[in-house]
Amino acid sequence: MPGLQVDGGAAVPASGAPAAAAVPFGTALRFWLKLGFISFGGPTGQIAIMHDELVEKRRWISDARFLHALSYCTLLPGPEAQQLATYIGWLLHRTWGGLVAGGLFVLPGALLMLLLSWIWIAHGDLPDVSALFFGLRAAVIAVVVVALLRLWRKALQNRALRTVAAAAFLALFLFRVPFPLVVVGAGLLGLLLQRRQPTWFAVKSAHGPKTSAVLADDTPLPAHARPSRGRAFRVLLTGLALWVGPLAAIAWWRGGDDVLTTLGLFFSKAACVTFGGAYAVLAYLQQAAVDTWGWMTAPEMLDGLGLAESTPGPLILVTQFVGYVAAWRAATPGDLSPAVLGLLGAAVTTWATFAPCFLWIFLGAPYVEQTRGRARFAAALAAISAAVVGVVGNLAVGLSLHTLFRETATWQVGVLALPLPRFASVDVATLLIAVAAFWALERRKWNLVPVVLASAAIGWAWRRFAA
């Protein structure tokens, strides 16, 4: 294609500003592996890490293209941060790039979650482990708040976008409006107002047209990012076969009433209907795991969430904990051992949760790329990005309330529901660790990993010696 150089799947403009060298596949692989180990902080922190690494430091993708991809991922069911990594990996290095980016984003956290699930169910309450998690949870608050500030500065570039973000926050925080309605409403607002007020939802790139980013604003689409009906049909058939095939084999082997079959069916359904990211999934998941199937109690579900919040990778890895515990407890004499059945339960749950994520990206991303540069689509996505900042703000407040305070109450007036903390129940140690971590990340600009590890060590020392 004229004006485009392709090397290892990465597209580089052949004219204009000095073009950045294409990213070697090995270099990208090492980064995605590193990201899998440092992606703490839930979706907000993970997206902020990717933005800092890929947009600011490495210049692999421009700010506008990053936000464009993020806006699409927020519309999908499933973990948006993992899907964003898959999207960017696919843009850089085709299908293999997407598989490596998305897979390595999950793998380290999944292996650690598997180990922690076994420790939790096989060895009960371990004081040292609990003490480490105490410090980690405090650090997570700081990571989320810092990430929120970074997203605010990047995505909210004018008063209109800040208004959309504030409205999204209030709709969720005070009125409990469903997340999909907030996102769809923001997108429609951008579409409707673009012609009358074209500057309201116009997002300026951080690098401008003359950028050294590999995937700059003016970089032509690589060949593999051009949609076609034939390609879409092949991707759909292949993705469905890879997703459903292993789960069907499990059902044939174990039977329709087996716990592994039930887990595969339930989490495949969840992968299609759980919009709004990991936090929006938790209420749905708890209702099913606790009330419908009786796999665990509500306090045990909170233990699983604590494990997921304290490990790298998607917060939705809490589903792996649910699968492991449900399968372990379903073991019967003469069948597989609890450890083996738990391992299979975790594998089935993880596969059913994440396999669809690759299908959504590989199928839809080429069409989303076609909308870049179209003013109305750009306005809709800019409004959605602004709404997502409000959503993240709501999550940050909710997480802080439940972590920093032992007791909260809800003030209800009609449809208005305002959660209020009982200030006398504040956990002073958690607050101090969170403030220190925030200072280190935001003011001192220290790296995330040492701050998280230091917070865990301080929390352990406090619980073991001072509490």
Buried (B, 14 or more C-beta within 10 A) or exposed (E): EEEBBBEBBBBBBEEEBEBBEBBEBEBBBEBBBBBBBBBBBBBBBBBBBBBBBBBEEBBBBBBBBBBBBBBBBBBBBBBBBBBBBBBBBBBBBBBBBBBBBBBBBBBBBBEBBBEBBBEBBEEEEEEEBBBBBBBBBBBBBBBBBBBBBBBBEBBBBBEBBBBBBBBBBBBBBBEEBEBEEBBBBBBEBBBBBBEEEEEBBBBEBBBBEEBEBBBBBBBBBBEBBEBEEEBBEEBEEBBEEBBBEBBEEBBEEBEEEBBBBBBBBBBBEBBEEBBBBBBBBBEEBBEBBBEEBEBBEEEBBBBBBBBBBBBBBBBBBBBBBBBBBBBBBBBEEEEBEBBEBBBBBBBBBBBBBBBBBBBBBBBBBBEBBBBBEEEBBBBBBBBBBBBBBBBBBBBBBBBBEBBBBEEBEEEEEEEEEEBEBEEEEBBEBBBEBBEBBBEBBBEEEBEBEEBBBBBBEBBBEBBBEEE
